[in-house]
């Protein structure tokens, strides 16, 4: 797997994560010098290359974004073991709500940050991060939630129950003014008539602060 040769790199699980982050950068007008977002094409590949890339010494700063999926605690334990095994000290037992950032006092290891999607606390994935950005009081979200739950209750769902959040967000996106927007595009999507943004990027403030502190 070819990895970008830049001093600062952000490793993400998949293409949806990459597009969501790049669109959030676009909306917030965030630019980091000598920086790249790398799609690892899956969690297993991310976990496999992470210790190698840490020890290679190719990067000054590394970021890792991984989905908590169905067990945030287990996902963090896996990442924590990789970090402690690489030599990082004082790795927290649980991730901070604002994301984790570690620095090696001897400067032999890269500065590294970890964010568990969606918010370092609850189980979930990038779709749940998008859900957190939906403005409070949105009229369609509870209807979409009920539809998805009714499908599951009636055993009519063709998707895995573990993919409930994916089904919910894509259902919700299918009911918008311009149906079928992808996750990344939803960040910068404005309604045709009002030009109001579909998603409230202010709700991503904690995530944005973590990124800026890590890669500034």
HELIX and SHEET records of a PDB file:
HELIX    1   1 UNK A   15  UNK A   28  1                                  14    
HELIX    2   2 UNK A   43  UNK A   56  1                                  14    
HELIX    3   3 UNK A   72  UNK A   86  1                                  15    
HELIX    4   4 UNK A  126  UNK A  132  1                                   7    
HELIX    5   5 UNK A  139  UNK A  153  1                                  15    
HELIX    6   6 UNK A  161  UNK A  163  5                                   3    
HELIX    7   7 UNK A  164  UNK A  174  1                                  11    
HELIX    8   8 UNK A  183  UNK A  188  1                                   6    
HELIX    9   9 UNK A  201  UNK A  204  5                                   4    
HELIX   10  10 UNK A  205  UNK A  215  1                                  11    
SHEET    1   A 5 UNK A  35  UNK A  39  0                                        
SHEET    2   A 5 UNK A   8  UNK A  12  1                                        
SHEET    3   A 5 UNK A  61  UNK A  67  1                                        
SHEET    4   A 5 UNK A 111  UNK A 117  1                                        
SHEET    5   A 5 UNK A 100  UNK A 102 -1                                        
END                                                                             
